[in-house]
Amino acid sequence: QVQLVESGGGLVQPGGSLRLSCAASRDIFSLGWYRQVPGKQRELVASKTRDGVTNYADSVKGRFTISRDNAKNTVYLQMNSLKPEDTDVYYCNAFEYPHAYWGQGTQVIVSS
């Protein structure tokens, strides 16, 4: 079992920045972020494995950066140049085959 504690999120103007953090209760293979608008499927934003392999959604490449502190079992998502279409609930994800764990979600609103 893995517990995930998320922080960050909130309201920001278009073009602004936010940083999300997610602390896992133990070491785990992959940590990342997904997002979901009500009524739509949850989609990957970015993930990073314990050994540094990253994966980004095409829509966030060049704007978002995922980083990970393995000593703290924590993953960070730096979101720059935010757009209104980035408005979503963002969920931290931890994965180690065959189990996936989810955080409670944090709201990101990009609006002027």
C-alpha positions in Angstrom: 0.0 0.0 0.0 1.2 3.5 -0.8 -0.2 6.8 0.5 0.2 9.9 -1.6 0.0 13.4 -0.2 -0.4 16.2 -2.8 0.1 19.9 -2.5 0.1 22.9 -4.8 -2.5 23.8 -7.3 -4.9 26.8 -7.2 -5.8 29.7 -9.4 -3.4 31.3 -11.8 -3.6 33.6 -14.7 -2.8 32.5 -18.3 0.9 32.5 -18.8 1.6 31.9 -15.1 3.2 29.1 -13.2 2.4 26.6 -10.6 4.2 23.8 -8.9 2.6 20.6 -7.7 4.2 18.2 -5.2 3.3 14.7 -4.3 5.0 12.7 -1.5 4.7 9.0 -1.4 4.8 6.9 1.8 7.6 4.7 0.4 9.9 4.2 -2.5 8.0 3.2 -5.7 9.0 2.6 -9.3 7.1 5.4 -11.0 5.6 8.6 -9.8 3.6 11.0 -12.0 0.6 13.2 -12.6 -2.6 12.7 -14.5 -5.4 15.1 -15.1 -9.1 14.7 -15.6 -12.0 16.9 -16.6 -15.4 15.7 -15.4 -16.9 13.4 -18.0 -13.6 12.7 -19.7 -11.0 10.0 -19.3 -8.0 10.6 -17.0 -4.9 11.3 -19.1 -1.2 11.2 -18.3 0.5 14.6 -17.9 4.0 13.4 -17.0 5.7 10.6 -15.1 9.2 9.8 -14.0 10.6 6.4 -12.9 13.0 5.8 -10.1 15.9 5.6 -12.5 15.0 8.8 -14.3 13.0 7.8 -17.4 10.4 10.6 -18.1 7.2 10.6 -20.1 5.2 13.7 -21.1 1.9 14.3 -22.8 2.5 16.1 -26.1 0.3 19.0 -24.9 2.6 19.9 -22.1 6.1 19.3 -23.6 8.2 22.4 -23.3 6.0 23.9 -20.7 5.9 21.4 -17.8 8.8 19.7 -16.1 8.6 16.7 -13.9 11.3 16.1 -11.3 11.8 13.6 -8.6 13.6 13.4 -5.3 14.1 9.7 -4.6 15.5 10.3 -1.1 12.1 11.9 -0.2 9.9 9.7 -2.4 8.5 13.0 -3.8 7.7 14.1 -7.3 7.3 17.6 -8.5 5.5 19.1 -11.5 6.6 22.6 -12.5 4.0 24.0 -14.8 4.9 27.1 -16.8 3.1 29.1 -19.5 -0.2 27.8 -18.3 -3.2 27.9 -20.6 -6.9 27.9 -19.8 -7.1 24.4 -21.3 -4.7 23.2 -18.5 -7.6 23.7 -16.1 -8.3 20.3 -14.6 -8.1 18.2 -11.5 -4.6 16.8 -11.2 -4.0 13.5 -9.6 -0.8 12.1 -8.4 -0.1 8.5 -9.5 2.3 5.9 -8.1 2.8 2.7 -10.1 4.7 -0.5 -9.5 3.5 -3.4 -11.4 0.8 -4.6 -11.0 -0.5 -1.9 -8.6 -1.4 1.7 -9.2 -2.2 4.2 -6.5 -3.9 7.6 -6.7 -3.8 10.8 -4.7 -7.0 12.7 -3.8 -6.6 15.2 -6.6 -5.8 18.9 -6.6 -7.6 21.6 -8.6 -5.7 23.8 -11.1 -7.6 26.7 -12.6 -6.1 28.9 -15.3 -8.2 31.9 -15.8 -8.0 35.7 -16.0 
